[in-house]
Every structure is written in C-alpha cells, then in structure tokens.
C-alpha cells in the first residue's frame, strides 16, 4: 500500500507541476490564462494532497 501511495502522489504532483508550468509559459508569452490547464493543476494538486494524507502506510 505504501508503494501505491507514493506512485499516486508522485503522479498527481508531476501532473500539477507540468500543468502549472504550461500555464505560466502560455501566460508569459501570450498574456492569457488557459483555464483547462489551471483546472487540471488545481484538481491534481488537491488529489495529491488527499492521497498523501488519506492513504495509510
């Protein structure tokens, strides 16, 4: 169970970081926010926090 917890946590955290990076690059180059990347980043960050605190060792 501990391995599954860290795999899920890492996956959701990587997805959140990538979507926030894409969001930053699009905003800095094109001056607009692409909302699907924002929603994906927030949801995956929220899911990574839930996985980290809710799944027992």
N, C-alpha and C positions, 0 to 999 in steps of 0.2 A: 504494500500500500504506500510505503514511503517513496518508492521509485515513481509510481504513478502520480503522486502528489507533485514531485519535483518536475516531472515531464510536463504535466498540465500547467503548472505555474510558469515554467520557462517558456512554453509555447505562447501562452496568453501575454506574457510580458514582452516577448520578442515582437509579437503582432502589434502590441500597443506602441512600442518604441518605433517600429517601422512606419506605422500609420501617422504618428506624430511627426516623424522626420519628413515624410512625404507632404504632410500638411504644412510644415514650415517652409519647405522648398517651394511649394506652389504659392504660398502667401508672399514669400520674399521676391519671387520672380514675376508673378502675375497679379499680385495685390488683391487676391480674393481667397476666401476660405472655401474649400471643397468639403461640404458637410458630411458626405458618406465616410470620408476618412476620419473626420472628427468623431462621428458617432461610433465607428469601429474602434478607434483608440480608447474612447471613454468606456465603452462596454467591455473591451478585452482587459483594460486595466482593472475595472471593477471585478471581473471574473477571476483575474489572477489574485486579487486580494481575498476574495471569497475562498478560492481553492487553498490559499496559504493558511488561512485561519480556521477553516471548517473541516478539512480532511485531517483525521487523526493520524499520528505517526504509527 
